[in-house]
Amino acid sequence: MSSHREAPEVSKDPVVDSTDVYAFVSPDRSGTVTLIANYVPFEAPAGGPNFYEFGDDVLYAINVDNDGDGDADISYQFRFQSQLTVPTTFLYNTGPILSLTSSSWNRRQTYSVTRVDRHGAQLLGQNLPCPPCNVGPLSTPNYASLASAAVQSLGSGRAVFAGQRADGFFVDIGAIFDLADLRPLAAAHTTFGLPGVSLSSSGGVNTLATSNVQSIALQVPIGDLTRDGFAGSSTTDPRAVIGVWTSASRQRVRVFDRDDSSSLWSGPFTQLSRLGNPLVNEVLIPLSEKDYWNRQSPSDDSQFAKFVAQPELASLLNVLFPGAFPHLAAYSKPRVDLEAILLTGLPAGILPTAPLFTTSNGNVEADLLRLNVAVPPATGSPSPLGVLGGDLAGFPNGRRVTDDVVAIELQAIAGATIPLVDPTYTVDAVVPSVTDGTTAASVPSGFLSNFPYLGTPYSGFDVA
């Protein structure tokens, strides 16, 4: 749900559909930041013989704004190319795939990485190998080693990976889109709910528990991303803040020939999708605007600010659970708290009980996943609620793979963050139980402690 099938046209074109974006200071490599962009939602592990891959005709990009204007100052661009090694077979592989150069692997992809900034374009790597999809124990008997071999060095402390991973996003999509039918809230407060509708189940169901994604992961030194190469320790310095989003684009014209291999793409690239903060397009932007939103630059997001300032989901909570949110129901002011979290960043001093830090480096309203790179990774057990749980290294200060962004954003929409901008507001007592009931433990594959962090993809043989 972070951005799984979030817009009508993109839902028909999964290779350009970015599902999640992550940005965090690497916990295992001091002085670096990890950026992850996932594509192709709801990959069924047994989806052969044409297993999943990136689009050869798509320009994928991880974009970074480091001066607060909502436009990309740095863009890492990825282009993919597929090859058939045995054109006469219908199979993805004709025997076990024991290495990234195995002759039995028929359908494979390589890619290039280019860094674009104000100085121009720099090719960082080309003909880099993707690992195969995780077919099963006969075809990919040691999948972890194949994936590890696909982690490539780009020099100067940079690493990259592109290929299949287990979907690390956890969410009860079945409940969320059944009119925000939040099972834990309904079970804990049985007096709330629509007449004649039984909402008695207390546990959340991770709809993505056995789904895979195509993941692009990049790890680079902090100074590669910040304004003027800033790598200081001041958490209030706006130079420590970067804004991250991903995009997917195609050239405008495709000319088909009878022989598909002779088809021609031409013209400038047009953006077809983008993603910064989780859930923004999916939950806040109206259906009629979703595809239009996907084509816009973050610097133009002021036109969508009204949907953040008056979120429809807040009203829906009041309808589905009448009487549960009396203070939220009576609150008619624009949601300046949500605008700060999602569109401009948190100003220094807005959190009354935390050390001073900021995720803002400008006043332009733009949907960016903002990260203050001067905030060190959390030690011990990071809070899944991130900043809302007192952990400044988590969402909405960037986003880690284990952050419970569904609970964070649901609770924020339900009023948990209004006191940040309106101290007279009383948060409704039920707000801490506003969650879909899923946690990082709902991800069967688990997570890696090192790059690329997302877990081993599920195999088609092992998942029914």
Secondary structure in CASP SS format (residue, H / E / C, confidence):
PFRMAT SS
TARGET T0000
AUTHOR 0000-0000-0000
METHOD secondary structure of the structure
MODEL  1
M C 1.00
S C 1.00
S C 1.00
H C 1.00
R C 1.00
E C 1.00
A C 1.00
P C 1.00
E C 1.00
V H 1.00
S H 1.00
K H 1.00
D C 1.00
P H 1.00
V H 1.00
V H 1.00
D C 1.00
S E 1.00
T E 1.00
D E 1.00
V E 1.00
Y E 1.00
A E 1.00
F E 1.00
V E 1.00
S C 1.00
P C 1.00
D C 1.00
R C 1.00
S C 1.00
G C 1.00
T E 1.00
V E 1.00
T E 1.00
L E 1.00
I E 1.00
A E 1.00
N E 1.00
Y E 1.00
V E 1.00
P E 1.00
F E 1.00
E E 1.00
A C 1.00
P C 1.00
A C 1.00
G C 1.00
G C 1.00
P C 1.00
N C 1.00
F C 1.00
Y C 1.00
E C 1.00
F C 1.00
G C 1.00
D C 1.00
D C 1.00
V C 1.00
L E 1.00
Y E 1.00
A E 1.00
I E 1.00
N E 1.00
V E 1.00
D E 1.00
N C 1.00
D C 1.00
G C 1.00
D C 1.00
G C 1.00
D C 1.00
A C 1.00
D C 1.00
I E 1.00
S E 1.00
Y E 1.00
Q E 1.00
F E 1.00
R E 1.00
F E 1.00
Q E 1.00
S E 1.00
Q E 1.00
L E 1.00
T C 1.00
V C 1.00
P C 1.00
T C 1.00
T C 1.00
F C 1.00
L C 1.00
Y C 1.00
N E 1.00
T C 1.00
G C 1.00
P C 1.00
I C 1.00
L C 1.00
S C 1.00
L C 1.00
T C 1.00
S C 1.00
S C 1.00
S C 1.00
W E 1.00
N C 1.00
R E 1.00
R E 1.00
Q E 1.00
T E 1.00
Y E 1.00
S E 1.00
V E 1.00
T E 1.00
R E 1.00
V E 1.00
D E 1.00
R C 1.00
H C 1.00
G E 1.00
A E 1.00
Q E 1.00
L E 1.00
L E 1.00
G E 1.00
Q E 1.00
N E 1.00
L E 1.00
P E 1.00
C C 1.00
P C 1.00
P C 1.00
C C 1.00
N C 1.00
V C 1.00
G C 1.00
P C 1.00
L C 1.00
S C 1.00
T C 1.00
P C 1.00
N C 1.00
Y H 1.00
A H 1.00
S H 1.00
L H 1.00
A H 1.00
S H 1.00
A H 1.00
A C 1.00
V C 1.00
Q E 1.00
S E 1.00
L E 1.00
G E 1.00
S C 1.00
G C 1.00
R E 1.00
A E 1.00
V E 1.00
F E 1.00
A E 1.00
G E 1.00
Q E 1.00
R E 1.00
A E 1.00
D C 1.00
G C 1.00
F C 1.00
F C 1.00
V C 1.00
D C 1.00
I H 1.00
G H 1.00
A H 1.00
I H 1.00
F C 1.00
D C 1.00
L C 1.00
A C 1.00
D C 1.00
L C 1.00
R H 1.00
P H 1.00
L H 1.00
A H 1.00
A H 1.00
A H 1.00
H C 1.00
T C 1.00
T C 1.00
F C 1.00
G C 1.00
L C 1.00
P C 1.00
G C 1.00
V C 1.00
S C 1.00
L C 1.00
S C 1.00
S C 1.00
S C 1.00
G C 1.00
G C 1.00
V C 1.00
N C 1.00
T C 1.00
L C 1.00
A C 1.00
T C 1.00
S C 1.00
N E 1.00
V E 1.00
Q E 1.00
S E 1.00
I E 1.00
A E 1.00
L E 1.00
Q E 1.00
V E 1.00
P E 1.00
I H 1.00
G H 1.00
D H 1.00
L C 1.00
T C 1.00
R H 1.00
D H 1.00
G H 1.00
F C 1.00
A C 1.00
G C 1.00
S C 1.00
S C 1.00
T C 1.00
T C 1.00
D C 1.00
P H 1.00
R H 1.00
A H 1.00
V E 1.00
I E 1.00
G E 1.00
V E 1.00
W E 1.00
T E 1.00
S E 1.00
A E 1.00
S E 1.00
R E 1.00
Q E 1.00
R E 1.00
V E 1.00
R E 1.00
V E 1.00
F C 1.00
D C 1.00
R C 1.00
D C 1.00
D H 1.00
S H 1.00
S H 1.00
S C 1.00
L E 1.00
W E 1.00
S E 1.00
G E 1.00
P E 1.00
F E 1.00
T E 1.00
Q E 1.00
L E 1.00
S E 1.00
R E 1.00
L E 1.00
G C 1.00
N C 1.00
P C 1.00
L C 1.00
V H 1.00
N H 1.00
E H 1.00
V H 1.00
L H 1.00
I C 1.00
P C 1.00
L H 1.00
S H 1.00
E H 1.00
K H 1.00
D H 1.00
Y H 1.00
W H 1.00
N H 1.00
R H 1.00
Q C 1.00
S C 1.00
P H 1.00
S H 1.00
D H 1.00
D H 1.00
S H 1.00
Q H 1.00
F H 1.00
A H 1.00
K H 1.00
F H 1.00
V H 1.00
A H 1.00
Q C 1.00
P C 1.00
E H 1.00
L H 1.00
A H 1.00
S H 1.00
L H 1.00
L H 1.00
N H 1.00
V H 1.00
L H 1.00
F C 1.00
P C 1.00
G C 1.00
A C 1.00
F C 1.00
P H 1.00
H H 1.00
L H 1.00
A H 1.00
A H 1.00
Y C 1.00
S C 1.00
K C 1.00
P C 1.00
R C 1.00
V H 1.00
D H 1.00
L H 1.00
E H 1.00
A H 1.00
I H 1.00
L H 1.00
L H 1.00
T H 1.00
G C 1.00
L C 1.00
P C 1.00
A C 1.00
G C 1.00
I C 1.00
L C 1.00
P C 1.00
T C 1.00
A C 1.00
P C 1.00
L C 1.00
F C 1.00
T C 1.00
T C 1.00
S C 1.00
N C 1.00
G C 1.00
N C 1.00
V C 1.00
E C 1.00
A C 1.00
D C 1.00
L C 1.00
L E 1.00
R E 1.00
L E 1.00
N E 1.00
V C 1.00
A C 1.00
V C 1.00
P C 1.00
P C 1.00
A C 1.00
T C 1.00
G C 1.00
S C 1.00
P C 1.00
S C 1.00
P C 1.00
L C 1.00
G H 1.00
V H 1.00
L H 1.00
G H 1.00
G C 1.00
D C 1.00
L C 1.00
A C 1.00
G C 1.00
F C 1.00
P C 1.00
N C 1.00
G C 1.00
R E 1.00
R C 1.00
V C 1.00
T C 1.00
D C 1.00
D C 1.00
V H 1.00
V H 1.00
A H 1.00
I H 1.00
E H 1.00
L H 1.00
Q H 1.00
A H 1.00
I H 1.00
A H 1.00
G H 1.00
A H 1.00
T C 1.00
I H 1.00
P H 1.00
L H 1.00
V C 1.00
D C 1.00
P C 1.00
T C 1.00
Y C 1.00
T C 1.00
V C 1.00
D C 1.00
A C 1.00
V C 1.00
V H 1.00
P H 1.00
S H 1.00
V C 1.00
T C 1.00
D C 1.00
G C 1.00
T C 1.00
T C 1.00
A H 1.00
A H 1.00
S H 1.00
V C 1.00
P C 1.00
S C 1.00
G C 1.00
F E 1.00
L C 1.00
S C 1.00
N C 1.00
F C 1.00
P C 1.00
Y C 1.00
L E 1.00
G C 1.00
T C 1.00
P C 1.00
Y C 1.00
S C 1.00
G C 1.00
F C 1.00
D C 1.00
V C 1.00
A C 1.00
END
